Amino acid sequence: ETGVTQTPRHLVMGMTNKKSLKCEQHLGHNAMYWYKQSAKKPLELMFVYSLEERVENNSVPSRFSPECPNSSHLFLHLHTLQPEDSALYLCASSRGQVGSPLHFGNGTRLTVT
Amino acid sequence: AQTVTQSQPEMSVQEAETVTLSCTYDTSESDYYLFWYKQPPSRQMILVIRQEAYKQQNATENRFSVNFQKAAKSFSLKISDSQLGDAAMYFCAYRSASGNTGKLIFGQGTTLQVKP
């Protein structure tokens, strides 16, 4: 399924770099999510946007800054990251109806050196 | 707060056999949704099956079925006639029927190996 597209697929960055992750959905959904997947840990919800408004921020450090310019696009801006931020970052989208499943992208594998 | 627990980090099954993956959850809500997702090496999380808590009938999707025990807060996934392509990490997830975020709460995952 190519309904949710994430770029880049892999990213290596130094701790002083600034980079952005991009997510685009072609499913007509109105909610978008960022999840962090680390080894040996459950997926952690980072941010939720509903109708382009941020409705949840799960105590994520300020070095992660989300942006949702419209219902089809979601960004995660990264700056001054730490090595422990290395993980797989997954974007997802869903319809607004209760119980609608999330549709995920392929993720961005981020390595912070 | 809701939690989801998958107590089997790894499972294996012989091709064409049946395997059951366990999931338990904790919630004080009476209305919610449960999901099983599959994550193959391609990394994309793929929806396998969905269950509505207010429906007693167990959901089924081809070779995949669930055993939903609401009182016991248990939601296991049964894979019948296992195929090599079923090898993946499987995640159980919970979604509240209230609130406006629609977020999923995931378990730790179970890695399924399918032996030829």
Contacts between the chains, C-beta under 8 A, distances in Angstrom:
chain1	res1	chain2	res2	distance
A	1	B	44	7.3
A	1	B	46	7.5
A	31	B	101	7.9
A	31	B	102	5.4
A	33	B	103	6.8
A	40	B	108	7.6
A	41	B	108	7.2
A	42	B	4	7.4
A	42	B	91	8.0
A	42	B	105	7.9
A	42	B	106	4.7
A	42	B	107	6.1
A	42	B	108	5.1
A	42	B	109	7.3
A	43	B	91	7.1
A	43	B	104	7.8
A	43	B	106	4.3
A	45	B	103	5.1
A	45	B	104	7.5
A	45	B	105	7.7
A	48	B	101	4.6
A	48	B	102	7.1
A	48	B	103	5.6
A	50	B	100	6.0
A	50	B	101	6.9
A	50	B	102	7.3
A	55	B	100	5.9
A	55	B	101	5.2
A	56	B	101	4.7
A	56	B	103	6.4
A	88	B	43	6.5
A	90	B	43	8.0
A	90	B	45	6.7
A	92	B	45	7.5
A	94	B	102	5.4
A	96	B	102	7.5
A	98	B	33	7.9
A	98	B	97	5.2
A	98	B	102	7.6
A	99	B	33	4.5
A	99	B	50	7.7
A	99	B	52	6.4
A	99	B	95	6.7
A	99	B	97	6.5
A	100	B	102	6.8
A	101	B	35	6.0
A	101	B	47	4.9
A	101	B	50	5.8
A	102	B	45	7.7
A	102	B	47	7.9
A	102	B	102	7.6
A	102	B	104	5.7
A	103	B	47	7.5
A	104	B	37	7.8
A	104	B	44	5.8
A	104	B	45	3.9
A	104	B	46	7.7
A	105	B	44	6.8
A	106	B	42	6.4
A	106	B	43	5.2
A	106	B	44	4.7
A	107	B	43	4.7
A	107	B	44	7.3
A	109	B	43	7.7
